[in-house]
Amino acid sequence: MLYVVIAFLWASIWLYLLLGGADFGAGVIELVTNRENRTKTRSTMYRAIGPIWEANHMWLIIAIVILFVGFPKIYTTMSVFVHIPLTAMLLGIIARGTAFVFRNYDAVDDHMQNIYNRIFVYSSAITPFFLGIIAASTVSGQIDPNAGDFLSAYLYSWLNSFGLSVGLFTVCICGFLAAIYIIGEVNTVADRQHFIRMSKRMIIAAFFSGGLVFAAAQYEGIPLVEWIFGQWVGSIAIALASISLLALWFSLDKNRPVLIRLLAGFQISMILLAATYVHFPNIVLLKDDTALSLLDDAGLDKTIEALAWALMIGSVFILPSLFYLIYSFERRKNPEEIA
């Protein structure tokens, strides 16, 4: 049953990155779009993410509940020593959701719309930035449970070049996913070409920010290259991600939105696999050369069994409902044929 819970934990993180990350990326794309195309981009993004944007946070909630119930020691360590970026990320989610609602449903269209727009785009970038920082802190080995001062306990664990670079990489990934996903939602050739160009720019940004992650890891003394390429799973995963990136690049100019979405999702999945496989079952590396493990630091057997059954039974009801929600709104869109 423990492996069932772990599988649900990994799947929830994976789905939050692929789906919730694309939602954050909608704001990132709007942020980096020039003024001439910003209004059109905003309306296109709203039409695409509006119906289900809030539903994607269920994956984050599931991951938090799994850690809280099934792995209390891991949950406590993260919520204490990384509480500053965690709080910033949650505030970003709240600010983004609030701005999204107000800018689309405010009864009065006045100067406040500009404020709502700015809150939305900046919080859309800030939230995945801190999400990446939190992820980096789990493998940086800088979390010090024995720290005797505020800076060592609550700042140095995440405020470093490696954490900042992973945060930037996460923002670029979210923008990349949003740009790819949105290509199939536009109705004209001009709009499709615009988002194809944006997708290529985000691919380049993600590529260079990924290189920055390796450079920052080297600077901080984190053996990231050895971790990923020192075992066959990571090497194969990165090789497949690279191949899918090339296939994606050359498929963008072809009108095959489903294919490019699958390639983008596959690429991000391979990156996540390479990043998480090497330390399994360890999930948090500590400064004293110990680690928190999903196997050794799990809750009581009865708790894990009850949690596993709850997740399996819940998924029987939740997943079909979610798929039907997506299906119903896709039918209502009824996009025009691309000229």
C-alpha positions as a printed Julia matrix, in Angstrom:
339×3 Matrix{Float64}:
   0.0    0.0     0.0
   2.92   2.34    0.63
   3.93   2.23   -3.02
   0.34   3.03   -4.02
   0.51   6.2    -1.93
   3.93   7.09   -3.37
   2.58   6.56   -6.89
  -0.31   8.93   -6.2
   2.14  11.48   -4.76
   4.37  11.37   -7.83
   1.36  11.46  -10.18
  -0.14  14.48   -8.43
   3.15  16.4    -8.69
   3.47  15.36  -12.34
  -0.08  16.44  -13.22
   0.25  19.71  -11.32
   3.36  20.53  -13.31
   1.79  19.61  -16.66
  -1.65  21.14  -16.09
  -1.27  23.7   -13.32
   2.08  24.72  -14.76
   0.43  25.49  -18.08
  -2.12  27.66  -16.27
   0.67  29.66  -14.63
   2.34  29.81  -18.01
  -0.69  31.61  -19.44
   0.2   34.59  -17.28
   3.88  34.25  -18.16
   3.05  34.35  -21.88
   0.88  37.41  -21.34
   3.7   39.06  -19.39
   6.28  38.65  -22.17
   3.89  39.44  -25.05
   4.26  42.86  -26.64
   1.48  45.43  -26.2
   0.26  45.02  -29.76
  -0.71  41.38  -29.19
  -1.4   41.45  -25.45
  -5.17  41.97  -25.63
  -5.6   39.15  -28.15
  -3.33  36.9   -26.1
  -5.29  37.67  -22.95
  -8.65  36.79  -24.51
  -7.25  33.61  -26.06
  -5.72  32.48  -22.77
  -8.95  33.19  -20.91
 -10.98  31.13  -23.37
  -8.54  28.24  -23.0
  -7.97  28.15  -19.23
 -11.08  29.88  -17.92
 -13.34  26.83  -17.49
 -10.93  24.59  -15.56
  -8.13  26.8   -14.23
  -9.13  26.32  -10.59
  -9.56  22.54  -10.94
  -5.84  22.08  -11.57
  -5.03  23.06   -7.99
  -6.59  19.79   -6.86
  -3.31  18.07   -7.76
  -1.39  20.35   -5.39
  -3.97  19.74   -2.67
  -3.68  15.97   -3.14
   0.12  16.14   -2.84
  -0.1   18.24    0.34
  -2.68  15.92    1.9
  -0.57  12.85    1.09
   2.5   14.41    2.73
   0.51  15.67    5.73
  -1.25  12.37    6.41
   1.2    9.77    5.14
   4.59  11.41    5.71
   4.21  13.83    8.65
   7.95  14.13    9.31
   8.64  15.17    5.73
   5.68  17.57    5.75
   6.79  19.15    9.03
  10.39  19.59    7.9
   9.4   21.28    4.66
   6.68  23.48    6.17
   9.08  24.71    8.87
  12.42  25.19    7.12
  11.05  26.3     3.74
   8.03  28.19    5.05
   9.06  31.5     3.46
   8.96  30.34   -0.21
   5.95  28.16    0.61
   4.08  31.18    1.92
   5.14  33.26   -1.09
   3.9   30.53   -3.45
   0.53  30.26   -1.71
   0.11  34.04   -1.69
   0.89  34.01   -5.4
  -1.83  31.42   -6.01
  -4.34  33.52   -4.07
  -3.35  36.78   -5.8
  -3.48  35.15   -9.22
  -6.88  33.57   -8.67
  -8.34  36.76   -7.25
  -7.03  38.9   -10.11
  -8.25  36.37  -12.69
 -11.8   36.54  -11.35
 -11.93  40.31  -10.9
 -10.51  41.18  -14.29
 -13.0   38.94  -16.09
 -16.13  39.44  -13.97
 -15.8   42.95  -12.56
 -19.04  44.83  -13.29
 -17.18  48.07  -14.03
 -14.5   48.23  -16.72
 -12.24  50.99  -15.38
  -8.6   51.65  -14.5
  -8.7   48.79  -11.98
  -8.48  46.4   -14.91
  -4.85  47.43  -15.38
  -4.14  46.6   -11.74
  -5.88  43.23  -12.03
  -3.89  42.46  -15.18
  -0.58  43.29  -13.52
  -1.39  41.26  -10.43
  -2.34  38.31  -12.61
   0.75  38.28  -14.83
   3.29  38.93  -12.07
   1.76  36.41   -9.66
   1.66  33.9   -12.53
   5.45  34.23  -12.77
   6.18  34.51   -9.05
   4.22  31.39   -8.08
   6.1   28.84  -10.25
   9.34  30.67   -9.42
   8.92  29.86   -5.74
   7.64  26.38   -6.59
  10.95  25.74   -8.34
  12.86  27.16   -5.38
  11.04  24.75   -3.05
  11.85  21.82   -5.33
  15.51  22.86   -5.44
  15.71  23.07   -1.66
  14.78  19.39   -1.34
  17.9   18.25   -3.23
  20.37  21.04   -2.47
  21.32  19.52    0.88
  21.11  22.93    2.55
  18.17  22.27    4.89
  19.76  22.18    8.34
  17.53  20.75   11.12
  20.24  21.63   13.65
  20.62  25.28   12.62
  21.04  27.66   15.53
  20.15  30.97   13.88
  17.4   32.38   11.66
  19.45  32.8     8.48
  20.85  29.27    8.54
  17.49  27.73    9.34
  15.09  29.67    7.16
  17.02  31.47    4.39
  20.2   29.68    3.36
  18.29  26.45    2.67
  16.64  28.0    -0.4
  18.11  31.46   -1.04
  21.07  30.46   -3.2
  22.01  30.47   -6.87
  20.84  26.89   -7.39
  17.38  27.58   -5.98
  17.02  30.8    -7.98
  18.08  29.09  -11.22
  15.62  26.21  -10.71
  12.92  28.79  -10.01
  13.68  30.56  -13.28
  13.74  27.22  -15.13
  10.31  26.35  -13.71
   8.88  29.67  -14.91
  10.25  29.01  -18.4
   8.8   25.48  -18.41
   5.38  26.82  -17.47
   5.52  29.42  -20.23
   6.66  26.74  -22.66
   3.74  24.45  -21.79
   1.2   27.25  -22.06
   2.48  28.37  -25.45
   2.39  24.8   -26.77
  -1.05  23.99  -25.39
  -2.61  27.2   -26.7
  -1.68  26.56  -30.34
  -4.6   24.18  -30.71
  -7.03  26.72  -29.23
  -6.62  29.58  -31.73
  -8.89  30.12  -34.72
  -6.78  31.94  -37.3
  -3.49  31.34  -39.08
  -2.09  34.64  -37.79
  -2.8   33.71  -34.18
  -1.37  30.25  -34.68
   1.84  31.68  -36.14
   2.08  34.11  -33.22
   1.94  31.33  -30.64
   4.3   29.14  -32.66
   6.87  31.94  -32.5
   6.19  32.34  -28.79
   6.62  28.58  -28.29
  10.01  28.63  -29.98
  11.11  31.56  -27.81
  10.03  29.73  -24.67
  11.86  26.58  -25.82
  15.05  28.63  -26.19
  14.47  30.27  -22.8
  13.89  26.88  -21.13
  17.01  25.46  -22.79
  19.3   28.22  -21.55
  17.7   28.4   -18.1
  18.21  24.63  -17.85
  21.88  25.14  -18.61
  21.94  27.8   -15.9
  20.65  25.2   -13.42
  23.66  22.96  -14.12
  26.04  25.93  -13.87
  24.53  27.0   -10.54
  24.69  23.43   -9.23
  28.38  23.3   -10.11
  28.95  26.63   -8.37
  27.13  25.48   -5.22
  28.99  22.15   -5.15
  25.89  20.09   -5.98
  26.82  17.06   -8.16
  23.79  17.42  -10.42
  25.56  16.13  -13.53
  26.72  13.03  -11.68
  23.27  12.48  -10.18
  21.44  12.59  -13.49
  23.98  11.09  -15.89
  25.61   8.71  -13.43
  22.85   6.12  -13.82
  21.12   4.76  -16.88
  17.57   5.89  -16.09
  18.52   9.55  -15.89
  20.7    9.34  -19.0
  17.98   7.67  -21.06
  15.33  10.09  -19.76
  17.39  13.15  -20.75
  18.21  11.57  -24.13
  14.51  10.96  -24.8
  13.68  14.5   -23.65
  16.26  15.88  -26.09
  14.91  13.79  -28.97
  11.34  14.85  -28.21
  12.48  18.49  -28.09
  13.9   18.22  -31.62
  10.75  16.47  -32.84
   8.64  19.16  -31.19
  10.62  22.0   -32.78
  10.16  20.63  -36.3
   6.5   19.75  -35.66
   5.49  23.24  -34.58
   5.03  24.53  -38.13
   2.72  21.63  -38.95
  -0.91  21.84  -37.94
  -0.76  18.95  -35.46
  -1.72  20.39  -32.04
  -2.29  17.02  -30.38
   1.16  15.75  -31.37
   3.02  18.8   -30.09
   1.09  18.68  -26.8
   2.03  15.04  -26.35
   5.67  15.77  -27.17
   5.78  18.69  -24.73
   4.18  16.63  -21.97
   6.54  13.72  -22.66
   9.57  16.0   -22.53
   8.63  17.5   -19.16
   7.8   14.01  -17.84
  11.27  12.76  -18.76
  12.91  15.75  -17.05
  10.87  15.1   -13.91
  11.77  11.39  -14.02
  15.48  12.16  -14.35
  15.32  14.63  -11.46
  13.42  12.38   -9.05
  14.65   8.86   -9.82
  18.23   9.27   -8.68
  17.42   9.88   -5.0
  14.41   7.6    -4.63
  13.19   6.79   -2.01
  14.85   9.87   -0.47
  12.84  13.04   -1.05
  14.64  15.64    1.1
  18.43  15.77    1.43
  19.62  17.36    4.68
  22.81  19.24    5.47
  24.04  16.65    7.97
  24.32  14.1     5.11
  21.11  12.36    6.13
  17.86  12.3     4.19
  14.13  11.99    4.66
  12.84   8.88    2.92
   9.41   7.99    1.59
  10.0    4.45    2.82
  11.65   5.01    6.2
   9.76   8.15    7.25
   6.24   7.09    6.33
   3.39   7.09    8.83
   1.89   4.09   10.59
   0.94   1.11    8.44
  -2.75   1.53    9.26
  -2.59   5.19    8.27
  -0.89   4.38    4.97
  -3.42   1.63    4.22
  -6.38   3.92    4.92
  -4.8    6.69    2.84
  -4.18   4.34   -0.08
  -7.79   3.13   -0.09
  -9.06   6.71    0.15
  -6.93   7.74   -2.83
  -7.98   4.78   -4.95
 -11.68   5.11   -4.16
 -11.58   8.89   -4.53
  -9.91   8.66   -7.93
 -12.78   6.51   -9.2
 -15.14   9.45   -8.64
 -12.83  12.45   -9.15
 -11.04  11.54  -12.37
 -14.13  10.78  -14.5
 -15.74  13.99  -13.24
 -12.65  16.01  -14.16
 -12.42  14.46  -17.61
 -16.11  15.16  -18.2
 -15.61  18.78  -17.1
 -12.84  19.2   -19.66
 -14.86  17.4   -22.33
 -17.98  19.49  -21.76
 -16.15  22.79  -22.09
 -14.23  21.6   -25.13
 -17.57  20.87  -26.82
 -18.88  24.34  -25.96
 -15.9   26.08  -27.55
 -16.67  24.75  -31.07
 -13.74  26.62  -32.67
 -13.88  27.73  -36.28
 -11.78  26.06  -38.91
  -8.35  27.61  -39.37
  -8.35  29.41  -42.69
